[in-house]
């Protein structure tokens, strides 16, 4: 039986979460397909061939963590978004479209030299983070989707944190173009501080509003 808060255009988020989990699980599994030994490698030359996988293993580990962090961020979002509507379904679908591009750009990063693979990788992760922010923004502005007990600081932080990470990856595109792919990839480490910075900024805003 429908509750008074339910409308014909809003639904529980359970099916969206299940579908998203499945898509992200497939994407993270596809990463392993890039870990291939040369076809000509014999059993005797296996020890010589394995070091050649170092770059592919690094890219695999990086993207495994990236998709894992995206999944955790998405999970945390929908812990506070119990209901969805048609618009949010489309925004989430575009987010998943960006997620499934990660195995492709991981293959580019592990198999090709130069700045372009790093730029492509950073561009896809920028898009992923922007879509996470858009999911939160849409749910926050649409009545009935976000849980009423989410604090104003959490509402602001949920939007700011993914945008800060997106800014890091977007900025790394220029760094990779100007200074090379290694410099661009080192720039990605700045994303680790995005949550802390978002918390500081939103805490400052919250305290200012109380004065």
Helices and strands as residue ranges (DSSP letters): E 10-12, H 14-30, G 31-34, H 46-50, G 51-53, H 54-78, E 83-85, H 86-99, H 102-111, H 115-141, H 152-179, H 181-187, G 188-193, H 194-210
